[in-house]
Amino acid sequence: MSTLSRYVLRAHIPPAAAGLAIFYFVLSMDFIVDYLNLFIAKGVPGLAVLEGFLLSLAWMTVMAVPMAVMVAVLTAFGRLSADNEVTAAKATGVNIFTLIAPVLTASVIIALGLFWFGNHMLPAANHRLKKLLVDIHRIRPLATIEPGILTELPGGYSILVDKLDPRTSEVSGVRIHRHEGTEPLQTIVAERGHISSEGGDEFVRLELLDGEIHEVDPDDATRFNRLLFERHVINIEQGSSELVRNDGTRRGDRELSLAELGSRIAVRREDADAATVKVADGLETHLAELLDLADGTSTLPLTADMRASRSRMLRSAESDLRAQASSLRQVRRLEVEYHKKLSIPFACVVFVLVGAPLGIRSKRGGVGIGAGTGILFFLIYYLFLVGGEQLGDRGFVTPFWAMWTPNVVFGGLGLFLTLSVSREWRFPRIRKGLGTVLRALHRPRARTETT
C-alpha cells in the first residue's frame, strides 16, 4: 500500500469512530424508550437489563456501521479538500479514483464483515433477545397493559383494551384472543370489565361484562359459534415475581441465517404449489356443476344434500385459495428478508461512492457536517428500504428490487458524482444548491463556536 493510500485511510479512522459512537448513542435512545419502562414495571434484575441492551447492540451495529462509513467519507474527504490536499494530489498527476480506491477497498472488506456478522451473529442475538423479552412478559403480565397496545398473556391469551383506569382497574373496549400454537381458538369481545387480584398470588381475575365469545367450530374450520354473555370471568396466571428463563421459542424471519431462510422459502413454495394443485383439481372436478348452479340452467333436480355438498366444496376451495395466498405472502416476506441481509452491508460501498465526491465538493471537514449530511442521506436510504420492504411483502414489486433499488439508485448517483469530480464537470445550479444545503447544516455549528 502506498504512502498516499495509508494517509487517506488514516484520515477516515477518527471520524468513523466518532460517527459510530454518535449513531450508537442515537439508536440506544430507541432501546431505552421501548424497553426501559417495561423492565422497570416488571422489576427485572439489572443484569437482565444489561443483557437486553448488549443483545440490542447487534441490530444497532448493522444500522450504525453504514452510517459511520458515510460520516467518515464525508468528513475525511471534506477535510482533505478544505486543506487543498486534493488539489495538490491532482496537480502531481494523482487521479481522484486513486484517492478513492483504498477507501472503496476498505468499504468492501467492511461490507463482507458486516454481512458475516448479520448472517451469523445477528440472528442468534435477535433470537436470544426475543426469548428474554418473552420471559420478561411472563412476570406480572397484567402490570403493563396499556390502552391501544396488544399485550401477550399466559395461557395463549392476548388482550387489547381501548381505555384503562389505573386507579380502579376498570377497562373498556376489551378484545381478547386465545391461541393454541398458531391456531386461533377464541375471540372474546366485551364492552367493559374489571381486573382484580382476588385469585390470590397465583392468578389475576379478569371479569368481563356485556360481551360475546366467537369460537371456531372444531369439526368445520369454516364455521364458528357465537355466544353472548352478561358476565364472563377469566383467571390469568399471575406468573412468577422472578425472571425464569425458558427455551423453545420459535425463530422468526429476522432470527434466521441465509441458509435457514432458503430452506424455509423452499418449504413455503412447496406448500403454495400443493395448494395451487389442490384448488385446480377441485375446480376442474366441479366446474360444470358450479356453472350450472350459478346460472340456474341445471336440468338435474337439486336436492338438499347436493346443495350442502356444493356449499362444502365452495368453502373448501375458498379455504385452499386462502392457504395458497398465505403461503405466497410468507414466501415474499422471507425473500425480502433474504435480500435485505445482502443489500444493507452493500450500502457501505454505495455510501463511499456518494460521500467521497460530496466531501470533495463541499470542502468542509467537520464531523458535525459529516454527521448531518450522513444522517440526511441515510434517512432517505432508510425510507427507500422500508418502503421497498412494504411493497415487496405485499407483492407490488419483486423482493429483489424491493431491497436493491436503494443501492441501485444511490450507487448510480455515486458513480455520476465521482465521474463529475474526476473529470471536473461543471453544474452551476446543482453546485449552488448543494452549497446552500451544506451551509445550512454548517450554520448552527458556527453560531455555537462564536458564542
C-alpha positions in Angstrom: 0.0 0.0 0.0 1.4 3.4 -1.0 2.0 6.2 1.5 -0.8 8.2 0.0 -3.3 5.4 0.4 -2.3 4.9 4.0 -2.6 8.6 4.6 -6.1 8.7 3.1 -7.2 5.7 5.2 -5.8 7.1 8.4 -7.9 10.3 7.8 -11.0 8.2 7.9 -10.4 6.5 11.3 -11.2 9.3 13.8 -14.5 10.4 12.0 -15.5 6.8 11.6 -15.1 6.2 15.4 -16.9 9.4 16.2 -19.8 8.6 13.8 -20.1 5.1 15.2 -20.3 6.5 18.7 -22.9 9.1 17.7 -25.2 6.6 16.0 -24.8 4.0 18.8 -26.0 6.7 21.2 -28.9 7.7 19.0 -30.1 4.1 18.5 -29.6 3.4 22.2 -32.2 6.0 22.9 -34.7 3.9 20.9 -33.9 0.9 23.1 -34.3 3.0 26.3 -37.7 4.4 25.2 -39.0 1.0 24.1 -37.8 -1.3 26.8 -36.6 0.5 29.9 -40.2 1.3 31.1 -41.1 -2.4 30.6 -38.1 -3.5 32.6 -38.9 -1.1 35.4 -42.6 -2.1 35.5 -41.7 -5.8 35.6 -39.0 -5.4 38.3 -36.4 -7.1 36.0 -32.9 -7.6 37.6 -30.2 -5.2 36.4 -28.1 -8.0 34.8 -31.1 -8.9 32.6 -31.5 -5.3 31.6 -27.8 -5.1 30.7 -28.1 -8.4 28.7 -31.0 -7.0 26.8 -29.0 -3.8 25.9 -26.0 -5.8 24.8 -28.1 -8.1 22.6 -29.7 -5.0 21.1 -26.2 -3.8 20.1 -26.3 -6.4 17.4 -29.1 -4.8 15.3 -27.7 -1.4 16.2 -24.3 -2.4 14.6 -26.0 -3.4 11.3 -27.6 0.0 11.1 -24.7 2.1 12.6 -21.8 0.8 10.5 -23.1 2.0 7.1 -24.0 5.4 8.6 -20.5 5.7 10.2 -18.9 4.9 6.8 -20.9 7.7 5.3 -19.8 10.2 8.0 -16.2 9.1 7.8 -16.0 9.5 4.0 -17.8 12.9 4.0 -15.6 14.2 6.8 -12.3 12.9 5.6 -12.6 13.9 2.0 -14.1 17.3 3.1 -11.0 18.0 5.2 -8.6 16.8 2.5 -10.4 19.2 0.1 -10.6 22.1 2.6 -6.8 21.8 3.2 -6.2 21.8 -0.6 -4.6 18.3 -0.4 -6.9 17.0 -3.1 -5.8 19.9 -5.3 -2.2 19.2 -4.6 -2.6 15.5 -5.4 -4.3 16.3 -8.7 -1.5 18.8 -9.5 1.0 15.9 -9.2 -0.9 13.8 -11.6 -2.9 11.7 -9.0 -6.3 10.8 -10.2 -9.4 11.1 -8.0 -10.0 7.4 -8.4 -6.6 6.8 -6.9 -7.7 8.6 -3.7 -11.0 6.8 -3.5 -9.7 3.3 -4.4 -8.2 2.4 -1.0 -11.4 3.7 0.8 -13.5 1.7 -1.6 -11.5 -1.4 -1.0 -11.8 -0.9 2.8 -15.6 -0.5 2.4 -15.8 -3.8 0.5 -13.9 -5.5 3.4 -16.3 -3.8 6.0 -19.3 -4.9 3.9 -18.1 -8.5 3.9 -17.5 -8.4 7.7 -20.9 -6.8 8.2 -22.5 -9.5 6.1 -20.8 -12.2 8.1 -22.0 -10.6 11.3 -25.6 -10.1 10.0 -25.7 -13.7 8.8 -24.3 -15.5 11.8 -24.2 -13.3 14.9 -27.3 -11.1 14.4 -29.9 -14.0 14.1 -28.6 -15.6 17.3 -28.7 -12.3 19.2 -32.2 -11.4 17.9 -33.4 -14.9 19.0 -31.9 -14.6 22.4 -33.3 -11.1 22.9 -36.8 -12.4 21.8 -36.6 -15.2 24.4 -35.5 -12.7 27.1 -38.5 -10.4 26.3 -40.9 -13.4 26.3 -39.6 -14.5 29.7 -39.9 -10.9 31.0 -43.5 -10.7 29.8 -44.3 -13.7 32.0 -43.6 -11.6 35.1 -46.8 -10.0 36.2 -48.3 -10.0 32.7 -51.2 -7.6 33.5 -48.9 -5.0 35.0 -48.0 -3.5 31.6 -51.4 -3.4 29.9 -51.7 -0.1 28.1 -54.6 1.2 26.0 -54.2 0.6 22.3 -51.3 -1.9 22.7 -51.7 -5.6 22.3 -50.3 -7.5 25.3 -49.4 -11.2 25.4 -50.7 -13.1 28.5 -50.0 -16.6 29.8 -52.3 -19.4 28.6 -52.2 -18.3 25.0 -54.2 -15.1 25.6 -53.5 -11.7 24.1 -55.5 -8.6 25.2 -56.2 -5.2 23.7 -58.2 -2.5 25.6 -59.4 0.9 24.5 -59.3 2.5 27.9 -57.8 1.6 31.3 -58.4 3.4 34.6 -55.2 2.8 36.7 -57.0 3.7 40.0 -60.0 1.4 39.7 -58.5 -1.2 37.2 -61.7 -0.7 35.1 -61.2 -1.5 31.4 -63.5 -0.8 28.4 -63.4 -1.8 24.8 -61.9 -5.2 25.6 -60.8 -7.6 22.9 -59.1 -10.9 23.9 -57.8 -13.6 21.5 -56.9 -17.1 22.6 -54.5 -19.1 20.6 -53.1 -22.7 20.7 -49.8 -22.5 18.8 -50.5 -20.5 15.7 -54.2 -21.6 15.5 -56.9 -19.1 16.8 -59.4 -20.8 19.2 -61.5 -17.9 20.7 -62.1 -14.3 20.3 -63.8 -12.5 23.2 -65.2 -9.0 22.9 -66.6 -7.1 25.9 -67.8 -3.5 26.4 -66.2 -3.2 29.8 -64.5 -5.2 32.5 -62.5 -5.2 35.7 -59.1 -6.5 36.7 -58.6 -7.7 40.3 -56.3 -9.9 42.4 -59.0 -11.9 44.1 -57.4 -15.1 42.7 -54.5 -14.8 45.2 -50.8 -14.7 44.4 -51.1 -17.2 41.5 -54.0 -15.8 39.4 -55.4 -12.5 38.4 -59.1 -12.3 37.9 -60.4 -10.6 34.7 -64.2 -10.0 34.9 -65.8 -9.1 31.6 -69.3 -7.7 31.2 -71.7 -7.5 28.2 -69.8 -9.2 25.5 -69.5 -12.1 23.0 -67.4 -15.1 22.5 -66.6 -16.3 19.0 -65.2 -19.8 18.8 -64.0 -21.8 15.8 -66.0 -24.9 15.2 -63.6 -27.8 15.9 -65.4 -30.0 13.3 -65.6 -27.4 10.5 -62.9 -24.7 10.3 -65.0 -22.5 8.1 -67.8 -22.2 10.8 -67.8 -20.6 14.2 -70.0 -20.4 17.2 -71.2 -17.1 18.8 -72.1 -16.9 22.4 -73.5 -13.8 24.2 -72.8 -13.2 27.8 -73.6 -10.7 30.5 -70.7 -11.7 32.8 -67.6 -13.8 32.0 -64.6 -14.4 34.3 -61.1 -15.4 33.1 -58.4 -16.4 35.6 -55.0 -15.3 34.2 -51.9 -16.9 35.6 -50.0 -14.2 37.6 -46.6 -15.6 36.8 -43.5 -15.6 38.9 -42.1 -12.4 40.5 -38.7 -13.5 39.4 -37.2 -13.9 35.9 -37.4 -17.5 34.8 -35.5 -18.4 31.6 -37.2 -20.8 29.2 -36.3 -22.4 25.8 -38.4 -23.4 22.9 -39.3 -20.0 21.3 -39.8 -20.4 17.5 -37.4 -18.4 15.4 -38.9 -15.5 13.3 -37.7 -14.3 10.0 -35.1 -12.0 11.4 -33.6 -14.8 13.5 -32.6 -16.9 10.6 -29.4 -17.1 8.5 -29.4 -17.1 4.7 -29.3 -20.9 4.6 -32.2 -21.2 7.0 -34.2 -18.6 5.1 -33.5 -20.5 1.9 -34.8 -23.7 3.4 -37.9 -22.1 4.8 -38.6 -20.4 1.4 -38.4 -23.8 -0.3 -40.9 -25.3 2.2 -43.3 -22.4 1.7 -43.1 -22.7 -2.0 -43.9 -26.4 -1.8 -47.0 -25.5 0.3 -48.1 -22.9 -2.2 -47.6 -25.3 -5.1 -49.6 -28.0 -3.3 -52.4 -25.6 -2.5 -52.5 -24.5 -6.2 -52.7 -28.1 -7.4 -55.5 -28.8 -4.9 -57.5 -25.8 -6.0 -57.0 -26.6 -9.7 -58.1 -30.3 -9.2 -61.2 -29.3 -7.2 -62.3 -26.6 -9.7 -61.7 -29.0 -12.6 -63.9 -31.7 -11.0 -66.8 -29.5 -10.0 -66.6 -26.6 -12.6 -69.6 -27.8 -14.6 -71.8 -28.1 -11.6 -70.7 -24.7 -10.3 -71.6 -23.0 -13.6 -75.0 -24.7 -13.7 -75.7 -23.7 -10.1 -74.6 -20.1 -10.8 -76.8 -19.5 -13.9 -79.7 -21.8 -12.8 -79.7 -23.9 -16.1 -79.0 -27.2 -14.4 -81.6 -29.8 -15.6 -80.8 -32.1 -12.6 -83.0 -31.8 -9.5 -81.0 -30.0 -6.7 -81.6 -31.9 -3.5 -80.7 -30.6 -0.1 -77.7 -33.0 0.0 -76.4 -31.7 -3.3 -76.7 -28.1 -2.3 -74.9 -28.9 1.0 -72.2 -30.8 -0.9 -71.6 -27.9 -3.3 -71.5 -25.4 -0.4 -68.9 -27.5 1.4 -66.9 -27.7 -1.9 -67.1 -24.0 -2.3 -65.9 -23.4 1.2 -63.1 -25.9 0.7 -62.0 -24.1 -2.5 -62.0 -20.8 -0.7 -60.0 -22.3 2.2 -57.5 -23.7 -0.3 -57.2 -20.3 -2.0 -56.6 -18.6 1.3 -53.9 -21.2 2.1 -52.3 -20.6 -1.2 -52.3 -16.8 -0.7 -50.9 -17.2 2.8 -48.1 -19.4 1.6 -47.2 -16.9 -1.2 -47.2 -14.0 1.3 -44.8 -15.9 3.5 -42.6 -16.7 0.6 -42.5 -13.0 -0.4 -41.7 -11.9 3.2 -38.9 -14.5 3.6 -37.4 -13.5 0.2 -37.5 -9.8 1.2 -35.6 -10.7 4.4 -33.2 -12.8 2.4 -32.3 -9.9 0.1 -32.2 -7.4 2.9 -29.4 -9.3 4.6 -27.4 -8.8 1.4 -28.3 -5.2 0.5 -27.7 -3.5 3.8 -24.0 -4.4 4.0 -23.5 -3.4 0.4 -24.7 0.1 1.4 -21.1 0.6 2.8 -19.8 0.5 -0.7 -22.5 2.7 -2.1 -22.0 5.4 0.6 -18.3 5.7 -0.3 -19.3 6.4 -3.9 -21.8 9.0 -2.8 -19.8 10.5 0.1 -16.4 10.9 -1.4 -17.4 13.3 -4.2 -19.8 15.2 -1.9 -17.0 15.7 0.6 -14.6 16.9 -2.1 -17.2 19.3 -3.5 -18.2 20.7 -0.1 -14.6 21.4 1.2 -15.8 21.2 4.8 -14.2 18.7 7.1 -16.1 19.0 10.4 -17.6 15.9 12.0 -20.8 17.9 12.5 -21.2 18.5 8.8 -20.4 14.8 8.0 -22.9 13.6 10.6 -25.6 16.0 9.5 -25.2 15.1 5.8 -24.8 11.4 6.6 -28.0 11.3 8.6 -29.8 13.1 5.8 -28.7 10.6 3.1 -29.1 7.6 5.3 -32.7 8.7 6.3 -33.5 8.9 2.6 -31.9 5.5 2.0 -33.8 4.0 5.0 -37.1 5.4 3.8 -36.4 3.7 0.4 -35.6 0.5 2.3 -38.7 0.5 4.5 -41.0 1.4 1.6 -39.5 -1.3 -0.6 -40.0 -3.8 2.2 -43.6 -3.0 2.5 -44.1 -3.1 -1.3 -42.2 -6.4 -1.5 -44.2 -8.0 1.3 -47.5 -7.0 -0.5 -46.3 -8.3 -3.9 -46.3 -4.9 -5.7 -42.6 -5.3 -6.6 -40.3 -8.4 -6.6 -38.3 -8.9 -3.4 -35.1 -8.4 -5.2 -36.0 -4.9 -6.5 -37.7 -4.1 -3.2 -34.4 -4.4 -1.3 -31.9 -3.5 -4.0 -33.5 -0.4 -5.5 -31.9 2.0 -2.9 -28.4 0.6 -3.7 -29.0 0.9 -7.4 -30.3 4.5 -7.1 -27.6 5.7 -4.7 -24.9 3.7 -6.5 -25.8 5.3 -9.8 -25.8 8.7 -8.2 -22.4 8.0 -6.6 -20.9 6.9 -9.9 -22.2 10.0 -11.6 -20.8 12.3 -8.8 -17.5 10.5 -8.8 -17.1 10.9 -12.5 -18.2 14.6 -12.3 -15.5 15.3 -9.7 -12.8 13.3 -11.6 -13.5 15.0 -14.9 -14.4 18.3 -13.3 -17.8 18.6 -14.9 -19.5 21.9 -14.0 -23.1 22.1 -12.9 -23.6 25.6 -11.6 -27.2 25.2 -10.4 -26.6 21.9 -8.7 -23.4 23.1 -7.1 -25.1 26.2 -5.9 -28.0 24.2 -4.4 -25.5 21.8 -2.7 -23.6 24.7 -1.3 -26.8 26.1 0.2 -27.6 22.8 1.9 -24.1 22.4 3.3 -24.0 26.0 4.6 -27.4 25.5 6.3 -26.0 22.4 8.0 -22.9 24.2 9.0 -24.5 27.4 10.3 -25.7 26.1 13.7 -22.2 24.9 14.5 -20.7 28.2 13.5 -23.1 30.0 16.0 -22.1 27.6 18.7 -18.4 28.3 18.1 -19.0 32.1 18.1 -20.8 32.1 21.4 
